[in-house]
């Protein structure tokens, strides 16, 4: 096999892995009511299925690079695909909600390494000049996954059973395993610095405790449990600061936060993604449970979001160059928050054209929001801190998805209990999540104006 064909095969392998991960993040959402009926569970209890997957990926993402250095990229990639396929099979065979949640954890262990290990394999095999083009190719797979996911999930549920949303990963994974074994270079392990297990444990304890506190039932007698879990999360987070200050190679250096836009961008990202991440979970549930949509119909209603998001990416560079990150994020955040609030107006009497317009607005603005937030958060980091900063940023992204689902589901339960109507619960939850997103605009006002000057200088060249 020639060097060029070997690189092409590598790109396809990584693209398929990225596609599986992106597909599985969205394909489950439209199937949740059907899964709930089959497992005799409440639909809102299905949030644990999403949270278990995303939280597991958040916990394990920092270790992916160390594992690749310690055991070799090829071996780790083979193991990650194998775990993902085994986890998918276990999900399909689950007979209770608890079994499905643990199966999703196993699936998340494999999914957490698919993209970062794939990027690393490309970085080591592809020359610097072709690296950007290679990443652009695999990013297409990441865009196709969310477009196909909701509709494919709805079709599987309506035409077959919900089990097929997981079984579809088996043939794809089998092809991936063969391709990795056949085409991925058999690299040797590299010298890896000692992994910071204690630091990773502290941050993991913080994220797990915080997520479990939000997932506790809303009954008053469980309030003490939630308070205790929040306290554990706070103590573990604060304990990391002195620990990292005195360790030579901590998981994340505290020097990262000396870059002002990194700190501001990280907090803004967390708030904004919490609000917007609730939408893919709450919207299909509301459409099926309150508006009477079929699984396929609700899945197709998510298409405008994904398509508009894909098409709008080409506008972001010109808009940022013209208005700067600070002004762009201030206005665009308001549009994202307003569109989330507008989902509360969805009803059988609302014209379809208006619903599609709201979905398109959210999809386009949310996609550009992610691109701008990613760029402004990471671009000021030095080359020394870039890897660590990107790893922490990835953790926050996955954590925000889980928190968005947990908080969104919790709000629906609280408002439903307060007003005795699930419909009111969904609508007020969208309003609250939109307000959370709008709050991130206040955070983005603290951005340093330097990125704006840099963007305008770049555009002038």
N, C-alpha and C positions, 0 to 999 in steps of 0.2 A: 504494500500500500504506500502511495506517495505521501509526502509530508502534507501537501495541500488537502488531499482526501482524508487524511487522519485528522486534521484540524476541523474539517467539515463534519466528520462523524462526531468529534468531541462536542462541537456546538449543538448538534442535534440531540445528543445525550443530555446535555445540561438544559437545553430548551424543554425537553420532555419532562425532566425532573421539576423544573420551574412551573410548567403547565399543570402537573399533578398537584403541586402544592397550592397554586392559585385556584385551581378548579375546586379543590376540596374545601377551601375556605368559604366558598360561596354556594356550592351545590347543595349543602345541607339545609340552608335557610328555608327554601320553599317546601321542604319535606317535613319540617318540624311538627305541624299539626297531625300529619298522618302517622309519624313515629309516636307521638304522644297517645293517639288513640290505640295503636297496636300494643304499646307497652303499658296501657292503663295509667297514664300519668297526665298531669295538668300541662297544657301547652306551654305556659310560661316557665315550667320547671325544666323545659328543654334548653334553657339558656346554659345549663351546666355542660351540655354537649359542646357548645361553641367555646365556652370559657376554658374547659379542660384542654382543648386542642391548642388554643392561642396562648394560654398561660404556659403550657409545657414548652412550646416553641420559644417563648420569651426567656424561660429559665435556662435553656440549653444552648441558645445561640452563641453566647460568649465562649463556650467550650469548643465550638466547631473548629476554629483555626488551630487550637492547641492539639486537638485529636488528629487533625490532618498532618501536622508536623510530627506528632509522636508515632503514628501508626501508618502513615502514607495516605495520600489522597484517594487512590484507587480502592483500597480496602475499606476506608471509612464510607466512601460513596456506595460501595456494594452493601455494606451493613445498613446504611440509612434507607436505601430502596427496599431491602429485605424487611426491615422493621415496619416501613410504611405499608408494604403489601400485607404482612402478617396482621398489622393493626387494622387494616381495611377488612380483611377476612373476619377478624374477631368482632368488628363492629356489625358486620352483616349477620353474624350468628348470635348476637346479644338478645336475651330474652327479658331483660329488665333495664331500667334506666341506669342503675348502678353499674351493671355490666357494660353498658354502652359508654358510660363516662370513662371507665378504666380502659376500655378499648381505644377510646379517643386519645387518652394519655399516651398509650403505646404508639398510636399513629402519629401523634405530635412529636414523639422522640425521633422518629425517622424523618418527618417533615421538617424539623428544625434544622437539619443539616443539608437538605437538598440544595437550596440556593447558595448559602455561603461556601459550601465545599465545591459546588459547581463553578462559582466565580473564581475560587482559588485555583482550580484545575485549569481554567482558561488562562488566568494570569501567568501560570507557570509554563504553559504550552504555547501561547500565542505571543507574538512580538508586540512591543509597545505600540507601533503604528496601527496594528490591526485590532488592538484590544478594545478600543471604543466601538468599532464596528461590530465586533463580536458581542459585546454587551448589548448593543442596540438590537441585534438579532434575537437574543434570548429574552429581551424585554417584551418583544412582540408576543411570545408565549405567555408571559405574565398578564398581558392585556386581553388575550383571547380567552383565558380561563374565566375571569369574571363575566365576560360577555356570554359564554356558553353555560356557565354554572347554574344560575337560577332557572333558566328555561329547560336545561337538560334535567335538572332535579325535578322540576314540575312534571315533565314528560314521563320520566321513570316512574314517579309515584302514581300518575294517572293511568299509564298504560301497563305497568307491571306492578312492582312493589317498591317500597322505600329501600329495601336491601340493595337494590342495584346501584344506588348512588355511591355505595362503597365497593361493590363487586366490580364496577367499571375500572377500578384502579388495578385489579389483578392482572388482566392481560397487558395493560400499559406497563405495569411494573415488571412483568416477565420479559417483555421486549427490552425494557431498560436494563435489566440485569444481564441479559445476553450481550447487549451493546457495550455495556461497561466492561464486561469480561473480555470482549473481543477487541474493542477499539481504544479504551482509556489506557494511557501509558502506565506501566507498572513502576511508578516512582518509588524511590526508597524513602524511608523515614528520615526526617531532618532533626537536628538538635533543637529541642524545644525547651524554653525556660520553664521552671517549675510552675505549675498551674496554681492559681490562688484559690484553693478550695474553701478556705475560711471566708474570704471576701465574697465568693460566689454564694456560699451558704447563707451569709448574712442578708445579702440582697434577695436571694430566693425566699428566705423566711419572711422578709418584708412583703414581697409581692403575693406570696401564697396567703399569708395572714390577712392582708388587706382584701384580697379577692374573696376569701371565705367569710370575712366579716360582712361584706356586701351581699353574699349569697345566703346568709342566715334568714330564716323565715321572719316575717314582719311582726309576729305576735310579740306582745309585751314581755312575756316571760323569757324570751330569747335575747332581750336587750343586753343583759349582762354578758352573754357569750360574745356578741358583736363588739361590745366595749373592750372586752379582754383581748380579742383578736386585733382590734385597732391599736391597742396599747403595745402588743407584741410587735406589730408592724413598725410603729414609731420608734420603739427601743432598738430594734435591729437596724433600722435606717440610720439612727444617730450613732449607733455603735460602730458603723462602718467608717465614719469620718476619722476618729482618732486611730483606728486600725490602719486605714489606708495611708494616713500621714506618716506612720512609723514603719511601714513596710517598703522594701526596696522596689518590688515589682507587684503592686496591687492589681486587682482585676481592672479597676478604672482609676487612673491618677486624678487626684483632686485638682491638678493644674489645668485639667480640661475646662473647669468652670471659671478660670481667669479670662478666657475668651468670652466677652460679654454677650455676643450674639449666639454663642452656643448655649449658654444658660437660658437666655430669653427664648430662643428657638425651641429648646427642649420642653420648657414649661408650656409655651404656646402650642406646640405640637400635641402635648398630652391632653390639654383641655379641648383643642379643636377636634382631635381624633376621637375623644370620648363621645362628643356630641354626634359626629358624623358616623361613627361605627355602630351606633344604636340603630341607624336607619335600615341596613340590610337585615337585621334581626326583627325589628318591630313591624316594618312595612308589610312583608309577606304574611305575618301573623294577623295583622289587622285586616288585610285584604281577604283572607280566607275565613277568619273567625267572625268578623263584623260586617264585611261587605258582601260575603257570599261568593267570592271568586273561587274557581277551581285551582288546584295546584299549578296546572299549566298556564292558566290565565295570569295568576299572580307572578309566575316566573317570567312570562313575556312582558309584564308591566315593568320589570326591572331592566329590560333591554335598553330603553332610552337613556338610563343612567350610565350604563357601561359604554354604549356607543358614543354618547356626547363626551364622556370622559376621555375616550381614546382620541377623538377628533380635536378636542380643545388643547391637547398638549402642544400643538404647533404654535399656539398663540403666546405661550407663557414667556418666551425669551424676549419677544418684542415689547410686551406689556411691561415687564420688569425693567427693561432697558429704558423705556420712556418715562415711567413713573417712579421707579425705585421700589425696592422691596417693602419699605415702610408704608408708603401710600397704597401700593398694590394690595398688600396683605390686609390693611385696614378696611378697604372697600370690599375686597373679595370675601373676607371673613364675614362681613355683614350680609353679603348675598347668600353665603352658605347657611348662616344661621337663620336668615329669613325664609329660605326654601325649606329648611327642616320644620320650622314653625308652620309653614303652609301645608305640610302633610296632614296637619290636624283638620284641614278643611275637606279632606277626601270623604266622599259620601256617595251613595247611589244617585243623588240628584246633581252632583257636580259633573259638568260636561267632560267627556273623555279628552277633548283637545286641551282643556285647562290642566287636567291631571298630567298629561304628557308634557306640557310646557313646564310645569313645576319640576317634573322628573328630569327633564333636559337641563334646566337651570341648575339643579342640584348636582347632576353628573358633571357638567362642564366646569362649574366653579369649584367643586370639591376636588376634581382632578388637578386643576391648576393650583389649588391651595396646597395639595400635597407636594407638587413639584417645587413650588416657591419655598415652602417650609423646609423641605429637605435641603435645598441649596443654601439658603441663608443660615441654616443651623451649622452646616459642616464646612462651608467654604473658607471660614476664617481660621480653621485649625491648621497647625503646622504639620508637615509631613510626618514628624515623629508621633504626633497625637492623633493623626487621621484614623489609623486602624482602631485604636481604642475608642475614639469618639464615635466612629461609625457603628461599632459593636454595641455601645451603650444606647445609641440612637435607635438601633434595631430592636433592642429590648423594650424601650419605651413605646415604640410603635405597636408591638405585639401586646404589651400590657394594656395600652389604651383601647385596643379592640375588645379585649376581655372585659375591661372596666365599663366600656360603653354598653355592652350587652348586659352586664350585671346591673348597672345603674338603671338602664332603660327598663329591664324586666321588673326591678324592684319598684320603680315609680308606678308602673301599671298596676301592680298589686296594691300599693298604698292607696292610689286614687280610686281603684275599683272598690276597695274596702270602705273608703270614705264616702263615696257617692253611690255605691251599689250598682254601678254600670261599668262593664268592661269597655264599652265604646268611649265613655268619658275618660276612662283610665288611659286608653291609648292616645286620645287627643291631647290631654294635658301632659302626657309624657313627651310627646313630640314638642310641645311648647317649651317644656323644661330643658330638653336636650338642645333645642335651638338656642335658648338663652345661655347654656353652658358654652356653646360654640361662640356666641357673640362675646362672651367674657375673654376668650383668647385674643380678640382684637385689642382689648385693653393692654394685654401683655405685649403684643407686637408693637405697640406704640413706643416701647422702650428700646426698640432696635437701634443700634448704632447706625448713623447715616452713612458710614463709610461704604457699605455694600452698594448703596445707591450710586455714589460717585464712581465706584469701580464699574458698576454695570453700565453707566452712561459712557464712561471712558472706553469700555470694551465695544459698545455699540458704535462709537465714533470712529473706530479703526476701520 
